[in-house]
Amino acid sequence: MRNLFSPTRREAIKSAASATLALEVKGQNSWFYTNKINSPKSFDDAENCKRIIKRAIDSAMSMGATYADARLTHDYMLKPGVRSPARSEKMAFGVRAYVNGYWGFASSTIWSEVEAERLGRSAFKQASANIFNNRAPIIELAPLESPVSGEWNMPVVYDPFEISYDEIADFIDGIGRFAQRLRNVVMSSCTAQFNKQERIFGSSFGQITSQRLYRTEGSISIMVGDGKRNTATSEVECLSPWGGGFEYFTDQPLNKYIEEAHASALEDLQLPLLPPEVGRFPVLISAGTAASLVSQTIGIASEIDRAMGDEANADGTSYIVDPLEMLGELKVGAQSLSVTGGRSKIGSVGRVRWDDEGVEPVNFDLIRNGVLQNMQTDRQGAGWLKDYYQRKNQPFVSLGCSTAQDGIENQMPFTSDLELEPDKKITGGLTEMREAMSNCIELSASNVWMDYQQTTGITRGAVYQIRNGKRSARIANAGMMFRTSELWNNLIMRGDPNSAGMFGLYSAKGEPRSGTYHSVTTPPIACDEMSIVDVTRKA
């Protein structure tokens, strides 16, 4: 899968940049490039990038900031299309200043030393204004002892931006044609998207870090029909956002997964379609749906800024209303529920060496034996929990959950990569759990919606009636309505480690709204006595 053409894309860009630079006229300005001859056009000019970052930090510190950091990000996107690819690049520059316990932030799409100085001053002035306009208590930042500088690249086998586009397009087209040739297929679709981000972070501690991150994702869906206007659709659940390159497509047995999805769609076509029976039933939940539930009810709810009320007028708060009192005490679910967090798992879309505050993330227990053990924190969030750490004789540090999608957006604590621990005492996944439960309701490929406190939610997707361990009917317009505490306290079964899947998910918050990606690894699960409702029924 190597590039078949010469020169490489990177070499071609360098040549084109050199030619453009020779023709550049002072006073002109493009969308995201500056008119300064010595302004870097990419991270290939690393020394100039570091000089710009240092200029921004020095500008904020000279104004009186007690701490400052700056980030340069360069994003590349490639989306193969039927007629032509969609490509984009974006360069961004963000600067934060910390003044007497309050933050200020400024950002731009211009990379230059003049702009760096302006952003440093602007960040300081905003922080100073917040001192007089904000009645929130002054926050102590968790210390960052012995900050480590260096470089780290997310490992990939095939960088999609170093491979010829024709090779990628042919591969994606071949997947779609394979699906289209299967029996009774009415329609099929295959999409792919590749993202790469290069980022440099610097702080007033003297720390400089450089990272290259990748995100690859896609979708495959198949619709089959019986020639009588009856159709059924199945999705291939193996291409959610993932931290890696083009090998995500080439190294998976996609044809096998397509055939399995096709067989599932044909099976659905033969099943009777029943109206929902409203009531309480044992529920079997696929790994993909379980991942969304973990993310919404546990991951998002444990973001420290939500729990402290910072998102009250934006994306919502949390049922964890008093972290200092609830940590180590709040019973979130059954004793069999354990969830861990971190940002080091191979293939996870949130994997980094350093978070967006220069902190090296650690692996941690979020929930252990059903009890809340930790919150997802950045340096400020850890400051809110300092008293708890002192009581428990735990280190006063950030867990490394600070994230921003690019330099334009301010850093915030977001959900890290999560893992719901499987049952190591059993053997089997969804099929074996279905047989063990015999009669129940099964949820698959479901979306999850929550209220603004992550307390009450509802699902909607494919719903099946299970009788004698097998799917006996599809249920139209059915969903599961639940409370978070009820869902996890009713947990009765988890699949084995081999049944666990990794699913990339997107979450957003803030005003203006910003978002980022994380992965959830989970097996299928089963819960007792859950409420099944008709989602089309009006009160």
Disulfide bonds with the S-S distance in Angstrom:
none
